[in-house]
Amino acid sequence: MPQVKDIMTKEVITIESNKTVFEAAELMTQKSPGCLVVVIKGFPVGILTERDIVRRIVAKRAPLDQKITEVMTKTVITVEPETSLKEAARVMSTNKIHRLPVLKQNKLVGIVAASDFVRNVGKKTTTEEILDAFGRYPAGPAV
């Protein structure tokens, strides 16, 4: 059964919790992620999305020098790399979230987004690849 580790993004863009919204926006402009995982000493304590910045800063004309901890989503729901894709999708749906940081032994090792599921729906499994390969070659004589 496919697992989160099969589709997750391994290079997670993070930002330390003491940074400002402006610094976060600069980083998002440079790296183009849909979100930043907010960390303290490498451990995720929040998520800051473009949507958070638009709704909580831009729409309210709030100052950009606010700490990101004031505007980030503070509830961080995580999964492990071995979590099945079905379970990860259920967690995302139940909690109405689009991104799940992936932790292994309390260390951030990746992130899975709703778009990762879409991107990987059409990919063949290893078993399907092997069966396709066998199908390309004629059966040899029975021994």
N, C-alpha and C positions, 0 to 999 in steps of 0.2 A: 504494500500500500504506500502511495507517495506521502512524503513527509515535508514539513516546513523547510527543512534544510535543503530540499531539492529545488525550491523556487525562491528562497529568500535572497535579498541583496546582502552581501557580506560586508561591503564597505559602507558603514553607517556614518552619516555626517552628524557629528555631535557638537554641542556647545556647552561650555561651563555655565552653571546657574547664576553666576555673578555678572554676566554680560547684560548689555542693554538691548532693547528692541532694535535700535539702529544697528548695532553690531550684528545682531541676528539677521536682519534684512540684508546687510552687506554680504554676509556669508552665504545666504540663500541666493543672492544675485550671482556670486562667483561660482558656486557649486551646482546650482539649479536643482536642489532636492525639493520634494513636495513638503517636507517637514524636517525639523531638526529635533534630535533626541537631546533633551536637556539633562546634563549629568553633573554629579558631584563625585569627584575622584573616580570617574569611569562608570558609576552606577546610575542608571536612568531614574530621574525623579520627576520628569515631565516630558511633554511633547509640545512643540510649537509649530503650528502649521501656518501656511499662507492665509488660510481662512481665519485663524486666530488674529493675525495681524490686521486683516481687513476689518473684521467685526469689532475687535476690542481696542484697536488703535485708530485706524484710518476713519472709520465711520463715526467715531466719537471725538475725532480731532484731538486725541490724547497725545501727550509728548512722547517723542521717540527715545528719550533718555530714561524711560522707565526700565526697571529690571525685568528681564523676561519671566522671572518667577511670578510677577504680578499678572501676566496675561497668558501664560502657558496653560495647557490642560494638565492638571496635577495628578489625575488618576491615571496611572500607567498600568495597563493590563499587558502581561507578557505571556509568551509561550516558550517551550523548549524546542530545540532543533528537531527532536524526534516526534514531536506532536504531528498527528495525521493532518492532512490538508482538510479533511472533513471536519475534524474537531476545531481547527483554527478558523475555518469559515463559520462554524457555529458560534464560536466565541465572538468573532467580529460582528455577526448578525445580531446576536443577543445583546451586545453592548453598544450597538450602533456606532461602531468605529471602523475606520478604513486602514489603520496601520497597527501592526503588532510588533513591538521590539522582541527580539529572540535572545533569551539568556541561557547560558550554559554555565552551571556552577556560579551563579550570580555575576557572570561576566557577559557584557553585551557582545554578541557574536553575529548579529544580523538584524534585519527588519523585513517583515513581509507586509505587503500592501495589497489592497483589493485588486489593483491593476496587475499584480504578479499572478493572481489566479487566472485572470483573463488571458494574459500573455502565454500561459502554459497549458491552457485547456486543449489546444490542438496538437501539442507535442505527443509523440509516441513514447510509450514506456519502453524500458529496456527489453522486456519480454516481446513486445510488439515488433521492435527492431530486429530481434533475433529471428522471430517467425518470418518476417518479411525477407530476411537474408536467406533463410532456408528455402523459401518459396522461389527464389531466383535461380536456384540450381536444380537440375533434373535429378531425380532419385537415381542412385547407382544400383547396380545389380544386387540382389539379395544374397547375403552370404550364409 
